[in-house]
């Protein structure tokens, strides 16, 4: 789910507000980019379309990174606790 709409995976893993923020960020950027490319290309400047596409792409990359970090955090049996390895004497 997170590959299609970034943020949805975060919502499922317990980070509801962060997932919602990433999903809205991606949705706004992709909506403007789609309008500029497909729906009304004559009325929306090309620079705005490309900026919106980069905006949506950045949201997608950030969403995937945040999901990977959340999965790593949930798989760690002792988050935040690091026990030093014994030194060989």
N, CA, C and O atoms as CSV, one atom per row, in Angstrom:
chain,resi,resn,atom,element,x,y,z
A,1,UNK,N,N,0.821,-1.187,0.000
A,1,UNK,CA,C,0.000,0.000,0.000
A,1,UNK,C,C,0.868,1.254,0.000
A,1,UNK,O,O,0.532,2.245,-0.650
A,2,UNK,N,N,1.967,1.213,0.719
A,2,UNK,CA,C,2.805,2.399,0.850
A,2,UNK,C,C,3.489,2.767,-0.460
A,2,UNK,O,O,3.867,3.923,-0.653
A,3,UNK,N,N,3.655,1.806,-1.363
A,3,UNK,CA,C,4.277,2.100,-2.653
A,3,UNK,C,C,3.329,2.927,-3.519
A,3,UNK,O,O,3.778,3.819,-4.239
A,4,UNK,N,N,2.049,2.653,-3.462
A,4,UNK,CA,C,1.071,3.390,-4.272
A,4,UNK,C,C,0.779,4.756,-3.664
A,4,UNK,O,O,0.832,5.766,-4.365
A,5,UNK,N,N,0.475,4.802,-2.386
A,5,UNK,CA,C,0.215,6.062,-1.677
A,5,UNK,C,C,1.088,6.085,-0.434
A,5,UNK,O,O,0.753,5.455,0.569
A,6,UNK,N,N,2.207,6.808,-0.488
A,6,UNK,CA,C,3.086,6.830,0.685
A,6,UNK,C,C,2.361,7.415,1.889
A,6,UNK,O,O,1.603,8.377,1.771
A,7,UNK,N,N,2.606,6.824,3.031
A,7,UNK,CA,C,1.955,7.248,4.262
A,7,UNK,C,C,0.944,6.239,4.762
A,7,UNK,O,O,0.690,6.166,5.964
A,8,UNK,N,N,0.365,5.462,3.869
A,8,UNK,CA,C,-0.633,4.485,4.297
A,8,UNK,C,C,-0.006,3.368,5.122
A,8,UNK,O,O,-0.632,2.856,6.050
A,9,UNK,N,N,1.218,2.989,4.795
A,9,UNK,CA,C,1.902,1.977,5.585
A,9,UNK,C,C,2.214,2.475,6.986
A,9,UNK,O,O,2.163,1.713,7.951
A,10,UNK,N,N,2.537,3.758,7.092
A,10,UNK,CA,C,2.788,4.335,8.411
A,10,UNK,C,C,1.516,4.346,9.253
A,10,UNK,O,O,1.558,4.114,10.461
A,11,UNK,N,N,0.399,4.614,8.613
A,11,UNK,CA,C,-0.880,4.605,9.335
A,11,UNK,C,C,-1.147,3.211,9.889
A,11,UNK,O,O,-1.578,3.068,11.034
A,12,UNK,N,N,-0.894,2.185,9.084
A,12,UNK,CA,C,-1.119,0.814,9.536
A,12,UNK,C,C,-0.165,0.393,10.648
A,12,UNK,O,O,-0.499,-0.476,11.454
A,13,UNK,N,N,1.017,1.000,10.698
A,13,UNK,CA,C,2.003,0.636,11.713
A,13,UNK,C,C,1.965,1.552,12.930
A,13,UNK,O,O,2.898,1.547,13.732
A,14,UNK,N,N,0.913,2.329,13.077
A,14,UNK,CA,C,0.725,3.087,14.310
A,14,UNK,C,C,1.183,4.528,14.307
A,14,UNK,O,O,1.105,5.191,15.341
A,15,UNK,N,N,1.654,5.034,13.191
A,15,UNK,CA,C,2.061,6.442,13.105
A,15,UNK,C,C,1.036,7.203,12.278
A,15,UNK,O,O,1.321,7.654,11.169
A,16,UNK,N,N,-0.170,7.337,12.839
A,16,UNK,CA,C,-1.320,7.854,12.095
A,16,UNK,C,C,-1.120,9.273,11.576
A,16,UNK,O,O,-1.341,9.532,10.393
A,17,UNK,N,N,-0.706,10.190,12.438
A,17,UNK,CA,C,-0.594,11.583,12.014
A,17,UNK,C,C,0.536,11.794,11.025
A,17,UNK,O,O,0.402,12.568,10.077
A,18,UNK,N,N,1.635,11.117,11.240
A,18,UNK,CA,C,2.747,11.229,10.300
A,18,UNK,C,C,2.367,10.633,8.946
A,18,UNK,O,O,2.683,11.202,7.901
A,19,UNK,N,N,1.691,9.491,8.969
A,19,UNK,CA,C,1.228,8.881,7.728
A,19,UNK,C,C,0.233,9.756,6.993
A,19,UNK,O,O,0.289,9.873,5.769
A,20,UNK,N,N,-0.678,10.372,7.731
A,20,UNK,CA,C,-1.648,11.275,7.113
A,20,UNK,C,C,-0.952,12.474,6.486
A,20,UNK,O,O,-1.307,12.887,5.381
A,21,UNK,N,N,0.027,13.036,7.172
A,21,UNK,CA,C,0.753,14.191,6.640
A,21,UNK,C,C,1.493,13.839,5.349
A,21,UNK,O,O,1.471,14.613,4.392
A,22,UNK,N,N,2.142,12.686,5.318
A,22,UNK,CA,C,2.860,12.262,4.107
A,22,UNK,C,C,1.873,11.977,2.978
A,22,UNK,O,O,2.143,12.321,1.827
A,23,UNK,N,N,0.738,11.356,3.285
A,23,UNK,CA,C,-0.264,11.058,2.256
A,23,UNK,C,C,-0.847,12.348,1.673
A,23,UNK,O,O,-1.057,12.435,0.464
A,24,UNK,N,N,-1.108,13.341,2.512
A,24,UNK,CA,C,-1.639,14.624,2.022
A,24,UNK,C,C,-0.586,15.331,1.182
A,24,UNK,O,O,-0.902,15.885,0.129
A,25,UNK,N,N,0.669,15.317,1.640
A,25,UNK,CA,C,1.777,15.923,0.902
A,25,UNK,C,C,1.873,15.303,-0.493
A,25,UNK,O,O,1.974,16.022,-1.488
A,26,UNK,N,N,1.841,13.985,-0.565
A,26,UNK,CA,C,1.902,13.299,-1.853
A,26,UNK,C,C,0.658,13.579,-2.702
A,26,UNK,O,O,0.757,13.809,-3.908
A,27,UNK,N,N,-0.503,13.555,-2.063
A,27,UNK,CA,C,-1.747,13.782,-2.802
A,27,UNK,C,C,-1.818,15.158,-3.435
A,27,UNK,O,O,-2.249,15.290,-4.581
A,28,UNK,N,N,-1.405,16.174,-2.713
A,28,UNK,CA,C,-1.435,17.527,-3.275
A,28,UNK,C,C,-0.474,17.674,-4.444
A,28,UNK,O,O,-0.826,18.238,-5.480
A,29,UNK,N,N,0.735,17.169,-4.274
A,29,UNK,CA,C,1.710,17.267,-5.353
A,29,UNK,C,C,1.308,16.477,-6.584
A,29,UNK,O,O,1.446,16.964,-7.706
A,30,UNK,N,N,0.818,15.275,-6.389
A,30,UNK,CA,C,0.445,14.449,-7.543
A,30,UNK,C,C,-0.813,14.975,-8.235
A,30,UNK,O,O,-0.950,14.834,-9.450
A,31,UNK,N,N,-1.724,15.572,-7.486
A,31,UNK,CA,C,-2.931,16.147,-8.094
A,31,UNK,C,C,-2.577,17.306,-9.020
A,31,UNK,O,O,-3.066,17.375,-10.147
A,32,UNK,N,N,-1.743,18.200,-8.553
A,32,UNK,CA,C,-1.349,19.341,-9.387
A,32,UNK,C,C,-0.542,18.872,-10.587
A,32,UNK,O,O,-0.720,19.387,-11.691
A,33,UNK,N,N,0.340,17.901,-10.387
A,33,UNK,CA,C,1.131,17.373,-11.498
A,33,UNK,C,C,0.243,16.694,-12.536
A,33,UNK,O,O,0.447,16.868,-13.738
A,34,UNK,N,N,-0.735,15.924,-12.080
A,34,UNK,CA,C,-1.652,15.256,-13.020
A,34,UNK,C,C,-2.493,16.280,-13.786
A,34,UNK,O,O,-2.724,16.127,-14.986
A,35,UNK,N,N,-2.941,17.306,-13.098
A,35,UNK,CA,C,-3.715,18.351,-13.786
A,35,UNK,C,C,-2.856,19.047,-14.833
A,35,UNK,O,O,-3.324,19.320,-15.938
A,36,UNK,N,N,-1.607,19.335,-14.494
A,36,UNK,CA,C,-0.731,20.022,-15.435
A,36,UNK,C,C,-0.308,19.174,-16.606
A,36,UNK,O,O,-0.031,19.702,-17.683
A,37,UNK,N,N,-0.249,17.854,-16.419
A,37,UNK,CA,C,0.179,16.977,-17.511
A,37,UNK,C,C,-0.988,16.461,-18.355
A,37,UNK,O,O,-0.869,16.356,-19.576
A,38,UNK,N,N,-2.107,16.140,-17.719
A,38,UNK,CA,C,-3.175,15.441,-18.421
A,38,UNK,C,C,-4.463,16.238,-18.583
A,38,UNK,O,O,-5.054,16.236,-19.664
A,39,UNK,N,N,-4.903,16.908,-17.550
A,39,UNK,CA,C,-6.241,17.501,-17.555
A,39,UNK,C,C,-6.251,18.871,-18.217
A,39,UNK,O,O,-7.037,19.109,-19.134
A,40,UNK,N,N,-5.391,19.767,-17.766
A,40,UNK,CA,C,-5.404,21.131,-18.298
A,40,UNK,C,C,-3.983,21.634,-18.535
A,40,UNK,O,O,-3.546,22.573,-17.869
A,41,UNK,N,N,-3.256,21.029,-19.469
A,41,UNK,CA,C,-1.870,21.447,-19.670
A,41,UNK,C,C,-1.728,22.863,-20.231
A,41,UNK,O,O,-0.681,23.485,-20.052
A,42,UNK,N,N,-2.743,23.380,-20.895
A,42,UNK,CA,C,-2.652,24.728,-21.463
A,42,UNK,C,C,-2.815,25.806,-20.406
A,42,UNK,O,O,-2.350,26.928,-20.606
A,43,UNK,N,N,-3.451,25.504,-19.304
A,43,UNK,CA,C,-3.708,26.524,-18.296
A,43,UNK,C,C,-2.718,26.499,-17.130
A,43,UNK,O,O,-2.582,27.496,-16.421
A,44,UNK,N,N,-2.037,25.393,-16.924
A,44,UNK,CA,C,-1.075,25.289,-15.824
A,44,UNK,C,C,0.330,25.350,-16.419
A,44,UNK,O,O,0.675,24.540,-17.280
A,45,UNK,N,N,1.142,26.306,-15.964
A,45,UNK,CA,C,2.497,26.438,-16.522
A,45,UNK,C,C,3.328,25.173,-16.327
A,45,UNK,O,O,3.158,24.442,-15.351
A,46,UNK,N,N,4.216,24.937,-17.265
A,46,UNK,CA,C,5.064,23.748,-17.209
A,46,UNK,C,C,5.967,23.728,-15.987
A,46,UNK,O,O,6.230,22.662,-15.430
A,47,UNK,N,N,6.445,24.895,-15.561
A,47,UNK,CA,C,7.311,24.949,-14.386
A,47,UNK,C,C,6.545,24.526,-13.133
A,47,UNK,O,O,7.096,23.856,-12.260
A,48,UNK,N,N,5.295,24.914,-13.051
A,48,UNK,CA,C,4.479,24.525,-11.897
A,48,UNK,C,C,4.215,23.020,-11.912
A,48,UNK,O,O,4.224,22.365,-10.870
A,49,UNK,N,N,3.981,22.486,-13.101
A,49,UNK,CA,C,3.751,21.053,-13.230
A,49,UNK,C,C,4.979,20.256,-12.796
A,49,UNK,O,O,4.861,19.279,-12.057
A,50,UNK,N,N,6.161,20.679,-13.260
A,50,UNK,CA,C,7.389,19.974,-12.894
A,50,UNK,C,C,7.707,20.142,-11.406
A,50,UNK,O,O,8.195,19.207,-10.770
A,51,UNK,N,N,7.439,21.304,-10.857
A,51,UNK,CA,C,7.661,21.519,-9.427
A,51,UNK,C,C,6.749,20.623,-8.607
A,51,UNK,O,O,7.180,20.032,-7.617
A,52,UNK,N,N,5.505,20.519,-9.012
A,52,UNK,CA,C,4.560,19.661,-8.304
A,52,UNK,C,C,4.958,18.191,-8.431
A,52,UNK,O,O,4.821,17.425,-7.477
A,53,UNK,N,N,5.450,17.796,-9.605
A,53,UNK,CA,C,5.900,16.416,-9.787
A,53,UNK,C,C,7.104,16.117,-8.894
A,53,UNK,O,O,7.186,15.033,-8.316
A,54,UNK,N,N,8.032,17.056,-8.775
A,54,UNK,CA,C,9.180,16.878,-7.874
A,54,UNK,C,C,8.725,16.848,-6.419
A,54,UNK,O,O,9.268,16.093,-5.612
A,55,UNK,N,N,7.741,17.658,-6.086
A,55,UNK,CA,C,7.156,17.701,-4.749
A,55,UNK,C,C,6.560,16.334,-4.395
A,55,UNK,O,O,6.785,15.813,-3.303
A,56,UNK,N,N,5.796,15.761,-5.335
A,56,UNK,CA,C,5.193,14.444,-5.119
A,56,UNK,C,C,6.264,13.358,-5.059
A,56,UNK,O,O,6.164,12.430,-4.256
A,57,UNK,N,N,7.282,13.468,-5.901
A,57,UNK,CA,C,8.374,12.490,-5.871
A,57,UNK,C,C,9.135,12.523,-4.555
A,57,UNK,O,O,9.507,11.479,-4.018
A,58,UNK,N,N,9.363,13.718,-4.041
A,58,UNK,CA,C,10.035,13.839,-2.742
A,58,UNK,C,C,9.187,13.226,-1.638
A,58,UNK,O,O,9.715,12.566,-0.742
A,59,UNK,N,N,7.878,13.438,-1.695
A,59,UNK,CA,C,6.980,12.845,-0.698
A,59,UNK,C,C,7.036,11.321,-0.780
A,59,UNK,O,O,7.011,10.646,0.249
A,60,UNK,N,N,7.110,10.779,-1.986
A,60,UNK,CA,C,7.167,9.336,-2.160
A,60,UNK,C,C,8.451,8.777,-1.544
A,60,UNK,O,O,8.414,7.773,-0.833
A,61,UNK,N,N,9.581,9.424,-1.814
A,61,UNK,CA,C,10.867,8.954,-1.286
A,61,UNK,C,C,10.889,9.054,0.240
A,61,UNK,O,O,11.333,8.123,0.912
A,62,UNK,N,N,10.414,10.173,0.791
A,62,UNK,CA,C,10.385,10.347,2.243
A,62,UNK,C,C,9.452,9.320,2.878
A,62,UNK,O,O,9.770,8.764,3.929
A,63,UNK,N,N,8.312,9.064,2.256
A,63,UNK,CA,C,7.371,8.071,2.783
A,63,UNK,C,C,7.970,6.679,2.844
A,63,UNK,O,O,7.751,5.952,3.813
A,64,UNK,N,N,8.726,6.298,1.818
A,64,UNK,CA,C,9.362,4.979,1.826
A,64,UNK,C,C,10.440,4.901,2.898
A,64,UNK,O,O,10.578,3.881,3.573
A,65,UNK,N,N,11.206,5.980,3.054
A,65,UNK,CA,C,12.242,6.000,4.084
A,65,UNK,C,C,11.667,5.934,5.493
A,65,UNK,O,O,12.189,5.222,6.351
A,66,UNK,N,N,10.588,6.679,5.726
A,66,UNK,CA,C,9.958,6.652,7.049
A,66,UNK,C,C,9.363,5.282,7.349
A,66,UNK,O,O,9.414,4.819,8.489
A,67,UNK,N,N,8.797,4.630,6.333
A,67,UNK,CA,C,8.253,3.289,6.542
A,67,UNK,C,C,9.366,2.296,6.881
A,67,UNK,O,O,9.212,1.469,7.779
A,68,UNK,N,N,10.477,2.380,6.167
A,68,UNK,CA,C,11.597,1.480,6.442
A,68,UNK,C,C,12.133,1.709,7.858
A,68,UNK,O,O,12.459,0.752,8.562
A,69,UNK,N,N,12.224,2.964,8.271
A,69,UNK,CA,C,12.690,3.264,9.625
A,69,UNK,C,C,11.720,2.736,10.676
A,69,UNK,O,O,12.147,2.235,11.716
A,70,UNK,N,N,10.421,2.845,10.415
A,70,UNK,CA,C,9.416,2.348,11.368
A,70,UNK,C,C,9.484,0.825,11.485
A,70,UNK,O,O,9.362,0.278,12.581
A,71,UNK,N,N,9.676,0.149,10.366
A,71,UNK,CA,C,9.782,-1.316,10.391
A,71,UNK,C,C,11.027,-1.734,11.162
A,71,UNK,O,O,10.975,-2.669,11.962
A,72,UNK,N,N,12.155,-1.046,10.928
A,72,UNK,CA,C,13.374,-1.353,11.684
A,72,UNK,C,C,13.159,-1.132,13.175
A,72,UNK,O,O,13.618,-1.931,13.992
A,73,UNK,N,N,12.469,-0.063,13.535
A,73,UNK,CA,C,12.203,0.231,14.939
A,73,UNK,C,C,11.341,-0.855,15.573
A,73,UNK,O,O,11.614,-1.282,16.695
A,74,UNK,N,N,10.313,-1.303,14.875
A,74,UNK,CA,C,9.415,-2.312,15.431
A,74,UNK,C,C,10.064,-3.684,15.510
A,74,UNK,O,O,9.677,-4.493,16.354
A,75,UNK,N,N,11.030,-3.964,14.664
A,75,UNK,CA,C,11.711,-5.262,14.706
A,75,UNK,C,C,12.781,-5.319,15.782
A,75,UNK,O,O,13.184,-6.410,16.185
A,76,UNK,N,N,13.254,-4.171,16.260
A,76,UNK,CA,C,14.291,-4.141,17.282
A,76,UNK,C,C,13.681,-4.570,18.610
A,76,UNK,O,O,12.731,-3.938,19.073
A,77,UNK,N,N,14.200,-5.632,19.239
A,77,UNK,CA,C,13.583,-6.105,20.478
A,77,UNK,C,C,13.759,-5.144,21.654
A,77,UNK,O,O,12.929,-5.127,22.562
A,78,UNK,N,N,14.820,-4.354,21.650
A,78,UNK,CA,C,15.083,-3.414,22.739
A,78,UNK,C,C,15.383,-2.036,22.165
A,78,UNK,O,O,16.545,-1.629,22.144
A,79,UNK,N,N,14.379,-1.310,21.700
A,79,UNK,CA,C,14.661,-0.003,21.083
A,79,UNK,C,C,15.221,0.977,22.102
A,79,UNK,O,O,14.685,1.133,23.200
A,80,UNK,N,N,16.289,1.620,21.725
A,80,UNK,CA,C,16.888,2.621,22.583
A,80,UNK,C,C,17.833,2.070,23.632
A,80,UNK,O,O,18.506,2.846,24.312
A,81,UNK,N,N,17.905,0.768,23.784
A,81,UNK,CA,C,18.793,0.176,24.785
A,81,UNK,C,C,19.897,-0.562,24.044
A,81,UNK,O,O,19.645,-1.519,23.312
A,82,UNK,N,N,21.088,-0.113,24.243
A,82,UNK,CA,C,22.231,-0.767,23.607
A,82,UNK,C,C,23.149,-1.299,24.699
A,82,UNK,O,O,23.660,-0.538,25.520
A,83,UNK,N,N,23.350,-2.594,24.700
A,83,UNK,CA,C,24.223,-3.226,25.665
A,83,UNK,C,C,25.587,-3.390,25.016
A,83,UNK,O,O,25.701,-4.026,23.968
A,84,UNK,N,N,26.619,-2.826,25.624
A,84,UNK,CA,C,27.945,-2.938,24.994
A,84,UNK,C,C,28.433,-4.378,24.989
A,84,UNK,O,O,28.158,-5.160,25.899
A,85,UNK,N,N,29.154,-4.693,23.947
A,85,UNK,CA,C,29.748,-6.025,23.842
A,85,UNK,C,C,30.870,-6.161,24.869
A,85,UNK,O,O,31.598,-5.198,25.111
A,86,UNK,N,N,31.025,-7.344,25.480
A,86,UNK,CA,C,32.133,-7.515,26.430
A,86,UNK,C,C,33.469,-7.466,25.707
A,86,UNK,O,O,33.627,-7.999,24.609
A,87,UNK,N,N,34.419,-6.816,26.350
A,87,UNK,CA,C,35.754,-6.712,25.763
A,87,UNK,C,C,36.545,-7.985,26.096
A,87,UNK,O,O,36.499,-8.474,27.225
A,88,UNK,N,N,37.247,-8.497,25.133
A,88,UNK,CA,C,38.084,-9.667,25.443
A,88,UNK,C,C,39.286,-9.229,26.267
A,88,UNK,O,O,39.969,-8.273,25.902
A,89,UNK,N,N,39.548,-9.907,27.361
A,89,UNK,CA,C,40.677,-9.546,28.230
A,89,UNK,C,C,41.838,-10.473,28.025
A,89,UNK,O,O,42.874,-10.319,28.673
